[in-house]
Amino acid sequence: MKDFSWIKGGAFCHRGLHDNKGIPENSLPSFEKAKGLGLGYEFDVYLTLDGQLIVHHDYNLKRSCNRSDKTIRIDTSRLDDYKLMGTPHRIPLFDEVLELTAGDVGMIIEIKPAAGSRVDRVCNAVYDRLKDYKGNYCIESFDNDIVDWWTLNHPEVITGQLYDPFFLHTGALKLMKQYRKVDFLSLRVDQTGKPYFTSIKSAHPDKLIVAWTVRTPDQLEIAKQYADTVIFEHSDKCDGYISVNDALSFTDKK
């Protein structure tokens, strides 16, 4: 039996607890700060062409490192060259995030899309790092081939399908009835109340709904109505953003 208690009713930091100034997203300090508050986090994993798993969101390094390189082409022997958001902090390895987390908080791990034979390579690489990991985690992806790999090869792992609100992606997943294969649906918060998804939840109440990315009080109220879990982002410097305490009020749903 899978244990969903750690994820249900939880509030998870989007790419760690960051401000993209002193503490950049998907950096070790962003995860350390979240962990210090007892908060789990969501983050993104790529397999590089030199065979390493790194934690990074964008498919290129323009926004994060002001470089033109593609993310998969990072030279992981020179990670100190890849500073994030003009800070001293660099892109971390997946292994470093696992070591820092050490099972103390839960992780929502998004595996970034991979074409063809790379699906098997990236999924095997991620599983190899996680097979002896002592802690709570789940896997999600926009790439249905990645999701299918986990549901087929490691059905013991909690797995979710990310839905892009654009028609071509969501339409294809609807045709495949992808929801039948997974433990949770990961939806943009404004999509959680759409009839298609509420009908799935009504017919399958044990299927979790994860809402992303919750940033404002209005979005938090929508998530409280329709979702079981939120991935949130806060800012102490931007008006209209929720606070960490606001996000934690979601845990009252437990």
N, C-alpha and C positions, 0 to 999 in steps of 0.2 A: 504494500500500500504506500502510495506517495503521501508525504507530509506537506500539506499546503498551509499549515498554520502560520508559518513564518512570513508568507507572502500575502495572505488574505488580510485585508484591513491595514496593510502597511503603507508607509510613505517612503519612497526611495528617491534619493537625490539624482537628478539628471546629470550624468557625466561627473559625479562627485559634487561636493559643496564648494562652488567656485564663484569668482566674480570676474574672471577673465582680465583681471588687472594684476594684483599681487599673486592670486591663486588661479591659475588657468584651468579650464575644463580638462577632464581626462588626464589629470596629472596626479602624481603621488600625494602632493599636499592636499589636493581636493578630496581624495579618498581618506586621507588621514584625518582631516577636519570632520568629515561626515562620521567616520568611525568613532571619533572622540565624543560625539553626541549620541552614539548608539544608533545611527541611521544607516540603513543599507543604501546601496547605490546601483545605478544602471550605468553601463559603459559599453564601448564598442571595440571589437577585435578584428584586426586584419592579419592575414598571412602574407608576409613579404616574399619577394622573389628569392631572397637569400635564406628562406626557410624558417624565419622567426615569427612569433606572434607578438604583435604590438597593440597597444591600446590607443586608438585615435578614431575620430569620427569621419572627417571629410575624405573624399577620394583623392584629393591633392593637398598640398601643404601651403597654399596661398594664404588662406585666412589664418591658419594657426601658426605658421612659421615664416610667412612672407617669402616663400620659396616657390618655384614653379614645378618642383618635382611631384610625381605621382606618389601616393602613399605607399603602394606596394613596392616601389623601387627604393625605399629607404635602405641605406647601408647601416645595418644594425651594429656593425663593429665601430661605428662613429656616431652613436646616439647623442653624444654631447653637442654635436653640431646642430641638432634639431631642437632649438629652444622654443617654448610655447608662448605666444602672445607677448613677446618682448620681455619675458621674465627669465630668471636663471634656471627655470624648471624645464626639463626636456620631456619628450615623448617616452613613456615607460614601456617596458616589456610586460606582457601578460604575466609572466612568472613573478615579476616584482610586485604586481598588484595582488596576486594570490598570497605572496609571502607577507605583505603588509596586512591584508585582511585577516588571514590566519583563522578563518572560521568564526570571527567575532560578530560579524553582521552578514546579512544576506546580500547576494549579488544577482542582478538581472543582467545577463551577458548577451549582448547583441552581436551575432556574427555577421559581418558585412558581406554583401553579395559576392558570389564567386562563380565564374563561368566553367562549365564542362567538368573536366577532370579535377579542377581545383576544388570543387565541392568536397570530394572525398579527402583530398589532402588537408584542407583547412579543418574539416570536422574531425578527422583522425588526430590532427595536431592538438586541437582544443581538448578532445577527450583524453589524450595521453597526459595532459597537464592536470586534468580534473579527476582522473580515475582513483587517485589516492588522496584527494583533497578532503579534509575533514571540515565540512561546513555546508551551509545552505546556498544553493545556487539554482538558477534555471536558465534555459537557453531560449532565445528568440531570434527571428530574422525576418526580413522582408522577402528573402529568397525562399520560395516554397520548396526548392530542391534541398536546401540546407535543412529546413524543418523536417522534410520527409526523411532525410538521412538519419536524423536523431530518433524520430518515432519508429523507424524500422530497425535500426541497429542498437539503440539504447532506450527502449521504452520505459526503463526505470527512471529516466531523467525527466523532470518537469519541463515541458516544451510549449512554446507559444508562437503563434503566427502574427507577425506585424502586418497591418493593413494600411497601405497608402491610400489616402482618400481619392486619389485620381482614378478615374473610371477604369482604365485599362488594367490596372493592378487589382483593384478590388473586384472588378467584374470577372477577371480570370479566376480569382480565389473562390468567388461565389459559385462559378461553374464547376469547379473541382470539389465543392463542398469541403473545403480545407478545414473548416471548423471541427469536422468529425474526428480529425486525427490528433488534435492538440488538447492540452489542458487549459490553455487560456488564449484569449484573443487580445492583442495589444493594439489599441485604437487611439487615434487622435481624439482628444477629449470632446471636441464638438461632434464627433461621429458616434459617441457611445449611446445616444438616445435615438439613433436611427432605427426605423422599424425592423430592418433586416436583423440587426444585432440584438435588439430587445426581444425579438421572437425566438432567437437562438437561446438567449438567457432564460426565457420563460419555459422553453421546452427542455433545457438542460441546465437547471439551476446550479449544479456543481461546477459548470464551466466558468472559470474566472474571467472577468473583464478588467484589463489593465488600461488606465487612461494616461495619455501623455500629450504634450508636456504641460502640466498645470502650473500656471504662472500668476493668475489673477484670482481675486475672491469669487468672481462670477464663474470662472472655470472650476474652481474648487467645489462650488455648490452643485454644478452639473455632475462632477465626478462623484460627489456624495450620493447623488440620486441614482446613478447608473453603474458605477464601477465598484470593483472589489479592492482595487489597489491603485495608487497614484504614483506616477513618476513626476516629480515637481522640480521647479527651479525658482529660487528666490533671489532677491536683491535688496540689500540695505540702502542702496543709493538711487534706485529707480522708483518713482512714485507709481502706485498701482500694483506692484508686485506683492505676492503673499510673503509672510515671514515664515521662518522655520516653525514657530509655534502654531501658526495658521495651518501649515501642512500637517503637523502632528495631530491637529484636531480630527483629521480623517481617521485616525486610529480608533476613534470612538465607535466606529462601525464594527469593531471586533466583537 
